[in-house]
Amino acid sequence: MKTIVRKSKDLLYLRIARGIERQIHEGLLKIGDKLPSIRMVCRQHGVSMSTAQQAYLELESRALIESRPQSGYYVSYCPHRQPAFPETSRPSQPGAHNPRDIVDKVFRTIGNNDITLFSLSVPADELLPIAKLNKGVVQAIRTLPGSGTAYEPIQGNEKLRRDIARWSFNWGGNLGEQDLITTAGCMNAISFSMMTLVRPGDTIAVESPVYFGIIRLAESLGLNVLELPTNAKTGIEIDALKKALATNKVKLCLLVSNFNNPLGSCMPDEHKKAVVALLQHYNVPLIEDDLYGDVYFGDSRPKCCKTFDESGLVLWCGSVSKTLAPGYRVGWVAPGQFKNDVIRMKQVHSISSTTLTQEVIADFLENGRYESHLRRLRQTLHTNFLQYIRAISDYFPEGTKVSRPQGGFVLWVELDKRIDTMELYERAIKKKISIAPGRMFTLKRQFDNCMRISYGMPWNEQLDNTLKTLGNLIKSMLVS
């Protein structure tokens, strides 16, 4: 890292910047630490607002700190070491593998408050506006016909669909309420879409690693899963997708375009546009799982593949399960040209969505409470992310590789090849720590030395110590 050049002793903003830089390099300020506000810098140094802002701009230009919307400035550079990025996946290893037993074992711990659940990719209760949601339930009971006991239209709560359509303008969705169908969560939306589009024996193309719920759903429908190379920063490799589509064997593509679970990748806009163009050329539908798109750390929400969809081949699926109320099971799909078929599928399998919870979520969206909650959630999760990166740098063995998602809840950690993360899981659970081993996220013989960990819990000293314990367990496996 280059140090700030001493341009002039008389430049006050450079003196301030050099002082903060020195604290960062000496370890007095660590990655994730919040810096004083601009006004506080003015008072501390007796300088103008413009001078204080120039100091922070200088530090930003050196990638030492970063600004976060409506939150302030944070240290973004660790002077000692930062872990490298994971390798682009190459899912060509021979041999089949079924993650079913691993998933069942790991998720038996859900609900156990004595265990630190790094394995669970949902926000902790402390990060959710539970009291406001409870008030919303009471209000919905008072205002809904039959206090919420009546069936909703098959397509779903009209107010909720209207509010989701309005929300879609944040990413250029240009949807109307008639374009949407509500579901019991995002997986339910994906399930209806998949059952509509493919039949047993068909092949679907997915990222690798891929969320284990997708694997299990595809398995239950008798589908073949084609895992494609995926980059930890930019998502699915376009050339690999093009090659797969050219075989004419792929009947459906399913991608998590924004802050992929478990890798954390976010496809750049040009990649999303290219994917949509490829799929349109080969007339292959895309189910887009956009469950994490609202949890971004930058200045604006990333676009979706659906943004560039002109033919109606993209079925955009979303939910509030990762942002607001996991147990409410409120999700949706904008199925494009497959709308009528998906409605019929919903009618066969569920008839109607849950009236009460749809109304509560609709009110949250309509009254601005959702955006207010999201701002706080994003700030907390971004701070958590930076703290996890710092802790992994400090406590895990040298050579550990970690993804750098700019949103979402999870990190993908690639350890030394000698580490088997299933064995690590067994050792960690004895210390009341649960991780998600890499083999949960593939049907191939790969990712044995990888794991997914969630940063969806409030950061505190205990969590820091737990990551230290996990790091020590990994180190002990390297010498045993």
Protein Blocks (a to p, Z undefined) as FASTA:
>chain_A
ZZdddfbfklmklmmmmmmmmmmmnomacghiacddfklmmmmnopafklmmmmmmmmmm
nomaccdehkbccdfbdfkbccddddddddfbgciddfklmmmmmmmmgopakbccfkbc
cddfklpcfklmmmmmmmmmmmpghhhpaccdfkbpfklmmmmmmmmmmnonopafklpc
cdedjklmmmmmmmmmpcehiacdddddddfklmmmmmmnopacddddddfklopafklm
mmmmmnomafbdcddfbopafkopacdfklmmmmmmmmmmnopacdddfklmmmcfbfbd
cddfklmmcnopaccdddfklmmommnopacddehjmlmmmmmmmmmmnopacfklmmmm
mmmmmnommmmmmmmmmmmmmmmmmmmmmmmmmmmcehiacdddfedjbdcddddfklcf
klmmmmmmmnopacddfklmccbdehklgccddfkbccdfklmmmmmmmmmmmmmmmmZZ
